[in-house]
């Protein structure tokens, strides 16, 4: 990496709501009993016209406001930040960590040797030092 240190990690969700496990069904032709191919099309509410990709807006809520993006704008924004990474600007003392700081389900960060060789060694050295210094 740019700072000279690099290691790979995987992120696991330890607790998350289970997905809907209902059985899926297939549409079949009534006469031939062959499976049908399903197509989805978006239609305009007012005219009934079929909408193309350029007609569809992608919306995100941010700060209580509705932000509208084109598909191309989303693609460009995603590419601005480079590849996957973890930036660690600094560490804080454990006594500054309050219970209300943990407001989402937990994630487990685990070294990933397949991404970068030596990740486990560096990851565990970093973890051990943080525990020793009582930092998070």
C-alpha positions as CSV (number, residue, x, y, z in Angstrom):
1,X,0.0,0.0,0.0
2,X,0.9,3.7,0.0
3,X,2.1,3.6,3.7
4,X,4.2,0.5,3.1
5,X,2.0,-1.9,5.1
6,X,-0.6,-4.1,3.7
7,X,-2.7,-7.0,5.0
8,X,-5.9,-8.7,3.8
9,X,-9.0,-9.1,6.0
10,X,-12.4,-10.7,5.7
11,X,-15.5,-9.4,7.4
12,X,-18.1,-11.7,8.8
13,X,-21.5,-10.9,10.3
14,X,-21.9,-12.8,13.5
15,X,-25.6,-12.0,14.1
16,X,-28.0,-11.0,11.4
17,X,-31.7,-11.6,10.7
18,X,-32.2,-14.8,8.7
19,X,-33.4,-14.3,5.2
20,X,-36.9,-15.5,4.2
21,X,-36.6,-19.2,3.6
22,X,-39.9,-19.8,1.9
23,X,-39.6,-22.2,-1.1
24,X,-39.3,-20.5,-4.5
25,X,-41.6,-21.4,-7.3
26,X,-41.3,-21.4,-11.0
27,X,-43.8,-20.3,-13.6
28,X,-44.7,-23.0,-16.0
29,X,-46.7,-23.0,-19.2
30,X,-50.2,-24.5,-18.6
31,X,-50.2,-26.5,-21.9
32,X,-46.6,-27.8,-22.1
33,X,-45.5,-27.6,-18.5
34,X,-42.2,-26.1,-19.6
35,X,-40.6,-23.5,-17.4
36,X,-41.2,-19.9,-18.4
37,X,-38.6,-17.2,-18.5
38,X,-39.6,-14.2,-16.3
39,X,-38.8,-10.7,-17.5
40,X,-39.2,-7.6,-15.4
41,X,-40.0,-4.2,-17.0
42,X,-40.5,-0.9,-15.3
43,X,-43.6,1.0,-16.5
44,X,-44.4,4.7,-16.1
45,X,-47.4,5.2,-13.7
46,X,-48.9,8.0,-15.8
47,X,-48.4,6.8,-19.4
48,X,-47.9,3.1,-19.1
49,X,-44.8,3.3,-21.3
50,X,-41.9,0.9,-20.8
51,X,-39.0,2.7,-19.1
52,X,-35.4,2.3,-20.2
53,X,-32.3,2.4,-17.9
54,X,-31.8,6.1,-18.8
55,X,-35.4,6.9,-17.5
56,X,-34.8,5.4,-14.0
57,X,-33.4,7.5,-11.2
58,X,-31.5,6.0,-8.3
59,X,-32.3,7.7,-5.0
60,X,-30.5,7.8,-1.7
61,X,-31.7,9.5,1.5
62,X,-29.0,11.5,3.2
63,X,-29.5,14.0,6.0
64,X,-33.2,13.8,5.5
65,X,-32.9,14.8,1.9
66,X,-33.6,12.8,-1.3
67,X,-30.5,12.7,-3.5
68,X,-31.0,11.5,-7.1
69,X,-28.2,9.8,-9.1
70,X,-28.1,8.4,-12.6
71,X,-26.7,4.9,-13.0
72,X,-23.6,6.4,-14.6
73,X,-23.1,8.9,-11.7
74,X,-23.2,6.0,-9.2
75,X,-20.7,4.0,-11.3
76,X,-18.3,7.0,-11.3
77,X,-18.7,7.6,-7.5
78,X,-17.9,4.0,-6.7
79,X,-14.7,4.2,-8.7
80,X,-13.3,7.3,-7.0
81,X,-12.3,5.6,-3.8
82,X,-10.0,2.9,-5.2
83,X,-9.9,-0.7,-4.2
84,X,-11.0,-2.2,-0.9
85,X,-9.1,-1.0,2.1
86,X,-9.0,-0.2,5.8
87,X,-7.7,3.1,6.9
88,X,-6.7,3.4,10.5
89,X,-6.2,7.1,11.4
90,X,-5.5,6.4,15.1
91,X,-6.5,4.5,18.1
92,X,-8.4,5.6,21.3
93,X,-8.2,4.4,24.9
94,X,-10.6,1.7,25.8
95,X,-12.1,3.8,28.6
96,X,-13.4,6.1,25.9
97,X,-15.5,3.3,24.3
98,X,-19.1,3.6,25.6
99,X,-21.8,0.9,25.3
100,X,-24.0,3.2,23.2
101,X,-21.2,3.4,20.5
102,X,-22.1,-0.1,19.4
103,X,-25.5,0.5,17.7
104,X,-25.4,-2.1,14.9
105,X,-24.9,-5.9,14.8
106,X,-21.4,-7.0,15.3
107,X,-18.8,-7.8,12.6
108,X,-15.9,-10.1,12.9
109,X,-12.7,-8.9,11.2
110,X,-10.5,-11.9,10.4
111,X,-7.1,-12.0,8.6
112,X,-7.2,-13.2,5.0
113,X,-4.0,-14.9,3.9
114,X,-5.4,-15.6,0.4
115,X,-5.5,-11.8,-0.3
116,X,-2.1,-10.8,1.0
117,X,0.6,-13.3,2.3
118,X,1.5,-12.6,5.9
119,X,-1.8,-11.0,6.8
120,X,-2.4,-13.3,9.8
121,X,0.9,-12.5,11.3
122,X,0.5,-8.7,10.9
123,X,-3.1,-8.8,11.9
124,X,-2.4,-10.7,15.2
125,X,0.6,-8.5,16.0
126,X,-1.6,-5.4,15.6
127,X,-4.4,-7.0,17.7
128,X,-2.0,-8.1,20.4
129,X,-0.4,-4.6,20.7
130,X,-3.8,-2.9,20.8
131,X,-4.9,-5.2,23.6
132,X,-1.7,-4.7,25.5
133,X,-2.0,-0.9,25.2
134,X,-5.8,-1.0,25.9
135,X,-6.7,0.7,22.7
136,X,-9.5,0.3,20.2
